[in-house]
């Protein structure tokens, strides 16, 4: 990814690249090159947009290929309304736990 021009302002031009996944050609636009340069990305994309999208779906769109799977939920009784609920943490003895509605109402009113 080399900008055009001798110096000063960077100018980019559209270029055609080959996808390492499907072998098809795709356009690496001047705008995309500028985006890569602004973010400090030093390598051109190796996959076409379609293959990049497919790869993300296969990896669960979890960024970097990490996936934690479904979150464990714990049963609890709301300290405000008494409703049975589930929370994403293990309730501790003596600490109040609130259902979604009561928690949201408390946060709205400070």
N, C-alpha and C positions, 0 to 999 in steps of 0.2 A: 504494500500500500504506500505508494509514493505520491506526494502532492506534486502538481505541475507548477512550473514557474521557477525563477531563479532565486527568489528570496522574498522577504517581506511577507505579504499575505499569502496564505496557502490556498491553492486552487485545486479542486479535485475534478476528475472526469469519470463518467460511467465506464465500467469495464465488465467484460464477460468472464466468468469463472466457471470451472467444471466442478460439479458436485462429486465428492469422494464416495458418497453413498450410492447414488443412482447413475452417476456418470453424465447426467444431463447438464446443459449449460444454464446459468442463471446470471442475472444482472446485479452487480454490486454497484449501486448508484453513488453518485457524488455525495448526495445527502447522507447515505449510510456510511461512506468513508469518513465524512466529517464527524459524524456521531462517534465512530470508532476512535478517531483521533482525539476528540474532546474527552473521551472516557479513558484514554491511555491504553486502549486495546491495540496491541502491536501486530496481531495476526488477522489476516482476512478470513471471512467465514469459509469453512470447508464443505458445508452442506447447503443445498438450496433451501429456500423457505419451507417447501413442502416436507422435505426430509428432516429439517430442524424441528418442525411442528410435530411430526410423527415421533421423533425421538423424545421430545418433551412429554408427549402423552404416555409413551411407554415407561418413562421414568416417574410418572405420577405428577409431573409439573412441580416437583418439590425443590427445584433449584439445586444444582450440583449433584443430583442423583440420590439425595438422601430422602428417606421416607420413614416416618415414625409409625405409620399405620393408625388404626382407630384408637382414639383416646379412651382410657379407662375411666369409667364413671363410678361414683360412690353414692349409695343411698343416704338421704338426710331428711330431717324434718325442719321446715322453715321456723326460725325463732320468732318471726313476726306474725304469720298467719296460721301456722301449724300444718300447712300442706306438706305432703310427702313430695320430695323432689330428688333430683340427682345432680351432683356437682362434680367437676373435674379434678377434685382433690380429696384427700381423706380427711373428713372432719375430725377435729381434736376435741377432747372432753373439755367442757367449760368455755369453748369458743362458739359464738353464735354463727349459724349458717342460715342464709336466706335463699328463698326461691328466686327465680329470674325476675318475676314481677316486683316483689318487695325490694330486691336489690336495686333494680332500676329506679323505683320510686324514691328510695333513700338517696341515690346519687343525684337525682333531679332536684331534690330539696336541700341538698347540702348535708 
